[in-house]
């Protein structure tokens, strides 16, 4: 996937910002529900399933324009770990019941028994699509990619496919 999700995140977020957020300042603060998201699923390396990952993310209660800051951390069953900070962008459809979310989060990767990703700095970007209940609980399917964005020549990348549950904290 290379930087495809990162580019989509920027295009969707900047487009949304221009269309919906610049009346009061393009990056003006706006309140959103803080969320805690838990997900788990398959880790894929060079098109092979190599294990499972548990991922925890906290989306902050204030967005800046369409960008909601978020912290994330994950660990695989092989002891690989990633922790990072970035932002998410969320769009709604189907009468606000369906949602799509894109994220971009630079972070640090610690290799356990898993693959060498080339550098400790790894960018996690991805997409999620799902359903939001009336009480704002979200259930979605996510796909993301991690790579060092060619900071080093060794940059094989890593993907995950996960089921995510996101709970609003209000």
Secondary structure, 3 states (H helix, E strand, C coil): CCCHHHHHHHHHHHHHHHHHCCCCCCCCEEECCCEEEEEEEEEEECCEEEEEEEEEEEEEEEEECCEEEEEEEEEECCCCEEEEEEEEEEEEECCCCEEEEEEEEEEEEECCCCCCCCCCEEEEEEEEEEEECCCCCEEEEEEEEEECCCCCCCCCCEEEEEEEEEEECC
